[in-house]
Amino acid sequence: MDYNFHWRPVFRKLPELLEAGLLTLEVAVLSMVLGITIGLGLALLRMKGPTPLRQIATTWVEIARNTPALFQLFFFGFGLGAFGLHLSPYLIVLAGLTFNNAGYLAENFRGGFLAVPETQVRAARSLGMTAVQTYVRIIIPQVLKIVYHPMTNQMVWAVLMSSLGMLVGFRELSGETQFFASKTYRIFEYFAVTAVIYYVIVKIILLASNLVARRLFKY
Amino acid sequence: MIEIKQLHKYFGALHVLQGIDLNVSKGEVLSIIGSSGSGKSTLLYCINGLEEIQQGQVVVDGTTVHDKKTDINKLRQRLGMVFQQWNSFPHLTALENVALAPKIVKKASKDQAKSIAEKQLKHVGLGDKLDVYPSALSGGQQQRLAIARALAMEPEYMLFDEATSALDPELVGEVLDTMRLLAEEGMTMICVTHEMGFARDVSDRVAYFHQGVMEEVGSPEQIFAAPQSVHTQKFLANVR
Protein backbone atom coordinates (compact mmCIF):
# COMPACT_ATOMS: atom_id res chain seq x y z
CA MET A 1 0.00 0.00 0.00
CA ASP A 2 1.52 3.30 -0.99
CA TYR A 3 -0.89 5.61 0.81
CA ASN A 4 0.46 7.34 3.89
CA PHE A 5 -2.11 8.23 6.50
CA HIS A 6 -1.84 11.75 7.83
CA TRP A 7 -4.09 12.20 10.80
CA ARG A 8 -2.48 15.27 12.31
CA PRO A 9 -4.11 17.87 10.02
CA VAL A 10 -7.45 16.30 10.82
CA PHE A 11 -6.95 16.41 14.55
CA ARG A 12 -5.86 20.03 14.27
CA LYS A 13 -9.25 20.81 12.78
CA LEU A 14 -11.11 18.77 15.40
CA PRO A 15 -12.49 21.85 17.21
CA GLU A 16 -13.97 23.10 13.92
CA LEU A 17 -15.40 19.67 13.18
CA LEU A 18 -16.96 19.37 16.61
CA GLU A 19 -18.47 22.80 16.24
CA ALA A 20 -19.92 21.74 12.91
CA GLY A 21 -21.20 18.65 14.72
CA LEU A 22 -23.09 20.93 17.07
CA LEU A 23 -24.59 22.71 14.08
CA THR A 24 -25.67 19.33 12.72
CA LEU A 25 -27.29 18.50 16.04
CA GLU A 26 -28.95 21.90 16.18
CA VAL A 27 -30.55 21.66 12.78
CA ALA A 28 -31.60 18.06 13.44
CA VAL A 29 -33.21 18.93 16.77
CA LEU A 30 -34.98 21.97 15.35
CA SER A 31 -36.23 19.97 12.38
CA MET A 32 -37.56 17.37 14.82
CA VAL A 33 -39.34 19.90 17.01
CA LEU A 34 -40.98 21.42 13.93
CA GLY A 35 -41.49 17.99 12.38
CA ILE A 36 -43.25 16.63 15.45
CA THR A 37 -45.55 19.64 15.63
CA ILE A 38 -46.42 19.57 11.95
CA GLY A 39 -46.51 15.76 11.85
CA LEU A 40 -49.05 15.74 14.68
CA GLY A 41 -51.16 18.23 12.75
CA LEU A 42 -50.88 16.18 9.55
CA ALA A 43 -51.86 12.99 11.40
CA LEU A 44 -54.94 14.64 12.92
CA LEU A 45 -55.90 16.13 9.55
CA ARG A 46 -55.54 12.76 7.86
CA MET A 47 -57.82 11.19 10.47
CA LYS A 48 -60.36 13.93 11.17
CA GLY A 49 -59.77 16.83 8.78
CA PRO A 50 -62.21 18.09 6.16
CA THR A 51 -61.58 16.55 2.73
CA PRO A 52 -59.41 19.25 1.07
CA LEU A 53 -57.10 19.51 4.10
CA ARG A 54 -56.97 15.75 4.39
CA GLN A 55 -55.85 15.53 0.76
CA ILE A 56 -53.14 18.14 1.32
CA ALA A 57 -51.89 16.21 4.34
CA THR A 58 -51.91 12.94 2.42
CA THR A 59 -49.99 14.51 -0.47
CA TRP A 60 -47.39 15.87 1.96
CA VAL A 61 -46.94 12.47 3.58
CA GLU A 62 -46.66 10.73 0.21
CA ILE A 63 -44.10 13.13 -1.25
CA ALA A 64 -42.02 13.03 1.93
CA ARG A 65 -41.99 9.24 1.96
CA ASN A 66 -41.90 8.42 -1.75
CA THR A 67 -39.09 10.70 -2.95
CA PRO A 68 -35.40 10.89 -1.95
CA ALA A 69 -34.67 13.24 0.92
CA LEU A 70 -31.98 14.81 -1.24
CA PHE A 71 -34.59 15.87 -3.81
CA GLN A 72 -36.66 17.41 -1.03
CA LEU A 73 -33.65 19.47 0.00
CA PHE A 74 -33.04 20.43 -3.61
CA PHE A 75 -36.64 21.60 -3.87
CA PHE A 76 -36.16 24.05 -1.01
CA GLY A 77 -32.78 25.09 -2.45
CA PHE A 78 -32.82 25.09 -6.25
CA GLY A 79 -36.58 24.66 -6.66
CA LEU A 80 -37.59 27.72 -4.68
CA GLY A 81 -34.47 29.46 -5.97
CA ALA A 82 -35.81 29.09 -9.52
CA PHE A 83 -38.84 31.09 -8.41
CA GLY A 84 -36.65 33.80 -6.97
CA LEU A 85 -36.97 32.70 -3.35
CA HIS A 86 -33.45 32.21 -2.09
CA LEU A 87 -33.16 30.57 1.32
CA SER A 88 -29.89 30.40 3.22
CA PRO A 89 -28.23 26.95 3.25
CA TYR A 90 -29.24 26.63 6.90
CA LEU A 91 -32.90 27.28 6.10
CA ILE A 92 -32.83 24.97 3.09
CA VAL A 93 -31.65 22.08 5.25
CA LEU A 94 -33.99 22.96 8.10
CA ALA A 95 -36.98 23.16 5.74
CA GLY A 96 -36.01 19.99 3.90
CA LEU A 97 -35.51 17.94 7.04
CA THR A 98 -38.66 19.34 8.63
CA PHE A 99 -40.66 18.44 5.54
CA ASN A 100 -39.28 14.91 5.58
CA ASN A 101 -39.63 14.42 9.36
CA ALA A 102 -43.19 15.70 9.37
CA GLY A 103 -44.19 13.26 6.64
CA TYR A 104 -42.70 10.22 8.30
CA LEU A 105 -43.81 11.19 11.81
CA ALA A 106 -47.36 11.88 10.63
CA GLU A 107 -47.68 8.21 9.70
CA ASN A 108 -46.17 7.11 13.01
CA PHE A 109 -48.57 9.33 14.91
CA ARG A 110 -51.55 8.13 12.91
CA GLY A 111 -50.66 4.56 13.76
CA GLY A 112 -50.26 5.59 17.40
CA PHE A 113 -53.68 7.22 17.55
CA LEU A 114 -55.34 4.21 15.92
CA ALA A 115 -53.68 1.94 18.48
CA VAL A 116 -55.37 3.64 21.45
CA PRO A 117 -58.82 2.10 21.85
CA GLU A 118 -61.79 4.38 21.21
CA THR A 119 -63.20 3.21 24.55
CA GLN A 120 -60.53 5.26 26.33
CA VAL A 121 -62.18 8.36 24.89
CA ARG A 122 -65.57 7.19 26.10
CA ALA A 123 -64.26 6.49 29.59
CA ALA A 124 -62.67 9.93 29.83
CA ARG A 125 -65.71 11.72 28.42
CA SER A 126 -68.01 9.83 30.79
CA LEU A 127 -66.10 11.43 33.66
CA GLY A 128 -66.96 14.87 32.35
CA MET A 129 -63.65 15.62 30.67
CA THR A 130 -63.84 17.85 27.61
CA ALA A 131 -62.62 16.60 24.25
CA VAL A 132 -59.44 18.63 24.65
CA GLN A 133 -58.77 17.34 28.18
CA THR A 134 -59.35 13.82 26.93
CA TYR A 135 -56.76 14.24 24.20
CA VAL A 136 -54.18 16.02 26.31
CA ARG A 137 -54.48 13.89 29.45
CA ILE A 138 -55.51 10.47 28.21
CA ILE A 139 -54.90 9.91 24.51
CA ILE A 140 -51.69 11.78 23.69
CA PRO A 141 -49.67 10.34 26.61
CA GLN A 142 -50.56 6.86 25.40
CA VAL A 143 -49.78 7.74 21.79
CA LEU A 144 -46.46 9.16 22.93
CA LYS A 145 -45.41 5.83 24.35
CA ILE A 146 -46.32 4.04 21.15
CA VAL A 147 -44.52 6.50 18.87
CA TYR A 148 -41.56 7.19 21.15
CA HIS A 149 -39.09 4.73 19.69
CA PRO A 150 -40.04 5.37 16.06
CA MET A 151 -39.59 9.04 16.93
CA THR A 152 -36.10 8.38 18.27
CA ASN A 153 -35.35 6.58 15.01
CA GLN A 154 -36.49 9.60 13.05
CA MET A 155 -34.26 11.82 15.19
CA VAL A 156 -31.26 9.64 14.33
CA TRP A 157 -32.31 9.71 10.72
CA ALA A 158 -32.51 13.53 10.84
CA VAL A 159 -28.92 13.74 12.09
CA LEU A 160 -27.70 11.47 9.32
CA MET A 161 -29.88 13.11 6.68
CA SER A 162 -28.49 16.52 7.53
CA SER A 163 -25.24 15.39 5.87
CA LEU A 164 -27.06 16.01 2.58
CA GLY A 165 -26.66 19.65 3.55
CA MET A 166 -23.18 19.67 2.06
CA LEU A 167 -24.78 19.36 -1.38
CA VAL A 168 -26.60 22.66 -0.92
CA GLY A 169 -23.57 24.44 0.51
CA PHE A 170 -24.36 24.04 4.19
CA ARG A 171 -21.27 23.81 6.41
CA GLU A 172 -22.63 21.33 8.92
CA LEU A 173 -20.48 18.39 9.92
CA SER A 174 -20.27 16.83 6.45
CA GLY A 175 -20.03 20.17 4.67
CA GLU A 176 -17.21 21.25 6.95
CA THR A 177 -15.46 17.93 6.49
CA GLN A 178 -15.76 18.20 2.74
CA PHE A 179 -14.38 21.73 2.88
CA PHE A 180 -11.25 20.73 4.82
CA ALA A 181 -10.83 17.47 2.96
CA SER A 182 -10.76 19.16 -0.40
CA LYS A 183 -8.26 21.71 0.88
CA THR A 184 -5.83 19.07 2.16
CA TYR A 185 -6.71 16.03 0.04
CA ARG A 186 -6.85 14.00 3.27
CA ILE A 187 -10.26 12.82 2.23
CA PHE A 188 -10.26 9.39 3.88
CA GLU A 189 -8.86 10.67 7.16
CA TYR A 190 -11.34 13.53 7.42
CA PHE A 191 -14.37 11.42 6.64
CA ALA A 192 -13.21 8.63 8.93
CA VAL A 193 -12.99 11.02 11.85
CA THR A 194 -16.30 12.57 10.91
CA ALA A 195 -17.91 9.14 10.80
CA VAL A 196 -16.77 8.62 14.38
CA ILE A 197 -18.25 11.97 15.36
CA TYR A 198 -21.60 10.99 13.76
CA TYR A 199 -21.43 7.68 15.55
CA VAL A 200 -20.88 9.36 18.90
CA ILE A 201 -23.65 11.92 18.32
CA VAL A 202 -26.14 9.14 17.51
CA LYS A 203 -24.93 7.06 20.43
CA ILE A 204 -25.54 9.97 22.78
CA ILE A 205 -29.02 10.52 21.33
CA LEU A 206 -29.93 6.86 21.82
CA LEU A 207 -28.62 6.81 25.38
CA ALA A 208 -30.48 10.00 26.25
CA SER A 209 -33.62 8.66 24.61
CA ASN A 210 -33.48 5.48 26.66
CA LEU A 211 -32.94 7.42 29.86
CA VAL A 212 -35.91 9.67 29.14
CA ALA A 213 -38.05 6.67 28.18
CA ARG A 214 -37.31 5.02 31.49
CA ARG A 215 -38.45 8.12 33.32
CA LEU A 216 -41.52 8.73 31.17
CA PHE A 217 -42.92 5.26 30.75
CA LYS A 218 -43.08 3.51 34.07
CA TYR A 219 -46.05 1.41 33.16
CA MET B 1 -84.66 11.19 38.70
CA ILE B 2 -83.91 9.90 35.21
CA GLU B 3 -86.82 10.14 32.79
CA ILE B 4 -86.65 8.44 29.43
CA LYS B 5 -89.46 9.38 27.11
CA GLN B 6 -90.27 7.73 23.79
CA LEU B 7 -86.60 7.25 23.04
CA HIS B 8 -85.69 6.15 19.53
CA LYS B 9 -82.16 5.40 18.45
CA TYR B 10 -80.90 4.27 15.06
CA PHE B 11 -77.51 3.03 13.94
CA GLY B 12 -77.95 3.75 10.25
CA ALA B 13 -80.99 1.73 9.23
CA LEU B 14 -80.87 -0.35 12.39
CA HIS B 15 -83.58 0.68 14.84
CA VAL B 16 -81.82 -0.25 18.10
CA LEU B 17 -84.14 1.48 20.55
CA GLN B 18 -87.78 1.57 19.58
CA GLY B 19 -89.61 4.02 21.80
CA ILE B 20 -88.34 3.38 25.31
CA ASP B 21 -90.30 4.86 28.24
CA LEU B 22 -88.65 4.41 31.61
CA ASN B 23 -88.23 6.35 34.83
CA VAL B 24 -85.61 5.67 37.46
CA SER B 25 -86.07 7.37 40.81
CA LYS B 26 -83.45 8.37 43.33
CA GLY B 27 -82.17 5.48 45.41
CA GLU B 28 -83.50 2.85 43.06
CA VAL B 29 -81.51 -0.05 41.66
CA LEU B 30 -82.68 -1.06 38.20
CA SER B 31 -81.25 -4.05 36.40
CA ILE B 32 -81.64 -4.36 32.65
CA ILE B 33 -81.45 -7.87 31.28
CA GLY B 34 -81.83 -9.27 27.78
CA SER B 35 -79.80 -10.92 25.06
CA SER B 36 -76.94 -9.26 23.22
CA GLY B 37 -78.02 -6.71 20.66
CA SER B 38 -81.25 -5.93 22.47
CA GLY B 39 -80.21 -2.28 22.90
CA LYS B 40 -79.67 -2.30 26.64
CA SER B 41 -76.08 -1.01 26.54
CA THR B 42 -77.00 1.60 23.96
CA LEU B 43 -79.66 2.87 26.34
CA LEU B 44 -76.98 3.57 28.96
CA TYR B 45 -74.88 5.47 26.43
CA CYS B 46 -77.93 7.55 25.55
CA ILE B 47 -78.47 8.43 29.20
CA ASN B 48 -75.07 10.12 29.59
CA GLY B 49 -75.01 11.50 26.07
CA LEU B 50 -72.23 9.32 24.71
CA GLU B 51 -74.70 8.40 21.98
CA GLU B 52 -76.89 10.76 19.99
CA ILE B 53 -80.59 10.00 19.81
CA GLN B 54 -83.00 10.47 16.93
CA GLN B 55 -86.27 10.93 18.75
CA GLY B 56 -87.66 11.35 22.23
CA GLN B 57 -85.72 12.62 25.18
CA VAL B 58 -83.73 11.73 28.26
CA VAL B 59 -84.07 14.04 31.25
CA VAL B 60 -81.75 13.82 34.23
CA ASP B 61 -82.86 15.82 37.26
CA GLY B 62 -84.72 18.22 35.00
CA THR B 63 -81.92 18.64 32.48
CA THR B 64 -82.50 17.38 28.95
CA VAL B 65 -79.41 15.37 28.02
CA HIS B 66 -79.45 15.89 24.26
CA ASP B 67 -80.43 19.55 24.35
CA LYS B 68 -77.72 21.54 22.55
CA LYS B 69 -77.76 24.09 25.36
CA THR B 70 -77.01 21.46 28.00
CA ASP B 71 -73.48 21.53 29.40
CA ILE B 72 -72.96 17.82 28.87
CA ASN B 73 -69.61 17.71 30.70
CA LYS B 74 -71.27 19.13 33.78
CA LEU B 75 -74.20 16.77 33.50
CA ARG B 76 -71.90 13.75 33.15
CA GLN B 77 -70.47 14.50 36.57
CA ARG B 78 -73.83 13.37 37.93
CA LEU B 79 -73.69 10.12 35.96
CA GLY B 80 -70.86 7.76 36.79
CA MET B 81 -70.28 5.04 34.26
CA VAL B 82 -68.53 1.68 34.44
CA PHE B 83 -67.75 -0.17 31.23
CA GLN B 84 -67.57 -3.79 30.23
CA GLN B 85 -63.95 -3.30 29.18
CA TRP B 86 -62.94 -1.54 32.35
CA ASN B 87 -60.97 1.12 30.46
CA SER B 88 -58.55 2.04 33.19
CA PHE B 89 -56.04 4.61 31.98
CA PRO B 90 -52.88 2.52 31.53
CA HIS B 91 -50.41 5.39 31.85
CA LEU B 92 -51.65 6.46 35.28
CA THR B 93 -51.33 4.77 38.66
CA ALA B 94 -54.48 3.65 40.45
CA LEU B 95 -54.41 6.84 42.51
CA GLU B 96 -53.87 9.05 39.47
CA ASN B 97 -56.62 7.22 37.57
CA VAL B 98 -59.10 8.20 40.25
CA ALA B 99 -57.70 11.65 41.12
CA LEU B 100 -57.48 12.97 37.56
CA ALA B 101 -61.12 13.84 36.90
CA PRO B 102 -61.73 15.51 40.29
CA LYS B 103 -58.63 17.59 39.63
CA ILE B 104 -59.21 18.70 36.05
CA VAL B 105 -62.99 18.52 35.80
CA LYS B 106 -64.04 19.61 39.28
CA LYS B 107 -60.91 21.75 39.79
CA ALA B 108 -60.19 20.20 43.16
CA SER B 109 -56.77 20.98 44.58
CA LYS B 110 -54.05 18.38 44.26
CA ASP B 111 -54.38 17.39 47.91
CA GLN B 112 -58.17 17.26 47.80
CA ALA B 113 -58.11 15.13 44.66
CA LYS B 114 -55.59 12.81 46.26
CA SER B 115 -57.63 12.36 49.41
CA ILE B 116 -60.82 11.78 47.40
CA ALA B 117 -58.97 9.14 45.37
CA GLU B 118 -57.57 7.44 48.46
CA LYS B 119 -60.99 7.37 50.04
CA GLN B 120 -62.66 5.86 47.00
CA LEU B 121 -59.92 3.30 46.40
CA LYS B 122 -60.25 2.16 50.01
CA HIS B 123 -63.99 2.08 49.50
CA VAL B 124 -63.64 -0.51 46.74
CA GLY B 125 -60.93 -2.42 48.59
CA LEU B 126 -57.89 -1.17 46.70
CA GLY B 127 -56.39 0.86 49.54
CA ASP B 128 -53.13 -1.05 49.21
CA LYS B 129 -52.80 -0.51 45.45
CA LEU B 130 -52.59 3.27 45.30
CA ASP B 131 -49.31 3.51 43.40
CA VAL B 132 -49.76 0.47 41.21
CA TYR B 133 -50.25 0.77 37.46
CA PRO B 134 -53.34 -0.94 35.99
CA SER B 135 -51.21 -3.44 34.10
CA ALA B 136 -50.27 -4.94 37.48
CA LEU B 137 -53.91 -5.32 38.53
CA SER B 138 -56.24 -8.22 37.82
CA GLY B 139 -59.37 -7.66 35.75
CA GLY B 140 -61.52 -7.58 38.86
CA GLN B 141 -59.22 -5.06 40.51
CA GLN B 142 -59.21 -2.92 37.37
CA GLN B 143 -62.98 -2.98 37.31
CA ARG B 144 -63.12 -1.92 40.96
CA LEU B 145 -60.63 0.81 40.06
CA ALA B 146 -63.04 1.94 37.35
CA ILE B 147 -65.86 2.02 39.93
CA ALA B 148 -63.71 4.10 42.30
CA ARG B 149 -62.84 6.43 39.43
CA ALA B 150 -66.51 7.01 38.68
CA LEU B 151 -67.40 7.43 42.36
CA ALA B 152 -64.70 10.06 42.82
CA MET B 153 -66.86 12.50 40.87
CA GLU B 154 -69.55 11.99 43.53
CA PRO B 155 -72.21 11.09 40.98
CA GLU B 156 -75.91 10.91 41.77
CA TYR B 157 -76.33 7.91 39.51
CA MET B 158 -74.14 5.00 38.49
CA LEU B 159 -74.51 3.29 35.13
CA PHE B 160 -73.00 -0.18 34.87
CA ASP B 161 -72.56 -1.57 31.37
CA GLU B 162 -72.08 -5.32 31.79
CA ALA B 163 -69.46 -4.61 34.41
CA THR B 164 -68.66 -8.29 34.95
CA SER B 165 -69.03 -9.74 31.45
CA ALA B 166 -65.36 -9.47 30.48
CA LEU B 167 -64.06 -10.90 33.75
CA ASP B 168 -62.72 -14.33 34.51
CA PRO B 169 -65.43 -16.21 36.42
CA GLU B 170 -63.52 -16.21 39.69
CA LEU B 171 -63.21 -12.41 39.59
CA VAL B 172 -66.91 -11.69 39.04
CA GLY B 173 -67.73 -11.99 42.73
CA GLU B 174 -65.52 -9.18 43.97
CA VAL B 175 -67.02 -6.72 41.48
CA LEU B 176 -70.57 -7.79 42.26
CA ASP B 177 -69.80 -7.39 45.96
CA THR B 178 -68.67 -3.83 45.31
CA MET B 179 -71.83 -3.14 43.36
CA ARG B 180 -73.91 -4.64 46.18
CA LEU B 181 -72.12 -2.38 48.63
CA LEU B 182 -73.03 0.67 46.57
CA ALA B 183 -76.64 -0.45 46.38
CA GLU B 184 -76.75 -0.84 50.15
CA GLU B 185 -75.35 2.66 50.53
CA GLY B 186 -78.33 3.94 48.61
CA MET B 187 -76.69 4.73 45.28
CA THR B 188 -79.08 5.02 42.37
CA MET B 189 -77.93 2.42 39.88
CA ILE B 190 -78.82 1.23 36.41
CA CYS B 191 -77.08 -2.07 35.77
CA VAL B 192 -77.06 -3.73 32.40
CA THR B 193 -76.17 -7.25 33.43
CA HIS B 194 -76.10 -10.92 32.60
CA GLU B 195 -75.82 -11.80 36.30
CA MET B 196 -79.32 -13.02 37.05
CA GLY B 197 -78.49 -13.59 40.71
CA PHE B 198 -77.49 -9.97 41.09
CA ALA B 199 -80.55 -8.77 39.21
CA ARG B 200 -82.83 -10.87 41.41
CA ASP B 201 -81.23 -10.17 44.79
CA VAL B 202 -80.09 -6.57 44.56
CA SER B 203 -82.46 -4.77 42.20
CA ASP B 204 -85.64 -2.98 43.12
CA ARG B 205 -86.85 -3.42 39.56
CA VAL B 206 -85.79 -5.49 36.59
CA ALA B 207 -86.39 -4.55 32.94
CA TYR B 208 -86.24 -7.04 30.12
CA PHE B 209 -85.13 -5.78 26.70
CA HIS B 210 -85.78 -7.62 23.47
CA GLN B 211 -84.74 -6.31 20.03
CA GLY B 212 -84.87 -2.67 20.96
CA VAL B 213 -88.11 -2.89 22.91
CA MET B 214 -88.58 -2.93 26.66
CA GLU B 215 -90.78 -5.98 26.88
CA GLU B 216 -91.57 -5.66 30.54
CA VAL B 217 -90.41 -4.08 33.74
CA GLY B 218 -91.31 -4.96 37.30
CA SER B 219 -90.10 -6.21 40.63
CA PRO B 220 -87.55 -9.04 40.55
CA GLU B 221 -90.17 -11.44 41.95
CA GLN B 222 -92.58 -10.54 39.20
CA ILE B 223 -90.03 -10.81 36.37
CA PHE B 224 -88.31 -13.96 37.55
CA ALA B 225 -91.30 -15.81 38.99
CA ALA B 226 -94.09 -14.71 36.71
CA PRO B 227 -92.83 -13.10 33.50
CA GLN B 228 -95.68 -11.86 31.33
CA SER B 229 -94.03 -11.64 27.94
CA VAL B 230 -93.30 -14.73 25.89
CA HIS B 231 -89.84 -13.39 25.07
CA THR B 232 -89.00 -12.88 28.72
CA GLN B 233 -90.15 -16.39 29.54
CA LYS B 234 -88.04 -17.82 26.77
CA PHE B 235 -84.98 -15.77 27.74
CA LEU B 236 -85.20 -16.73 31.39
CA ALA B 237 -85.73 -20.39 30.52
CA ASN B 238 -82.52 -20.28 28.53
CA VAL B 239 -80.32 -18.56 31.08
CA ARG B 240 -81.36 -20.78 33.92
Interface residues (C-beta under 8 A of the other chain):
Chain A: P117 T119 Q120 R122 A123 A124 R125 S126 L127 G128 M129 T130 Q133 R137 I138 P141 Q142 K145 F217 K218 Y219
Chain B: N48 L50 N73 K74 R76 Q77 L79 G80 M81 F83 Q85 N87 F89 P90 H91 L100 A101 I104 V105 K106 Y133 P134 S135 A146 R149 A150 M153
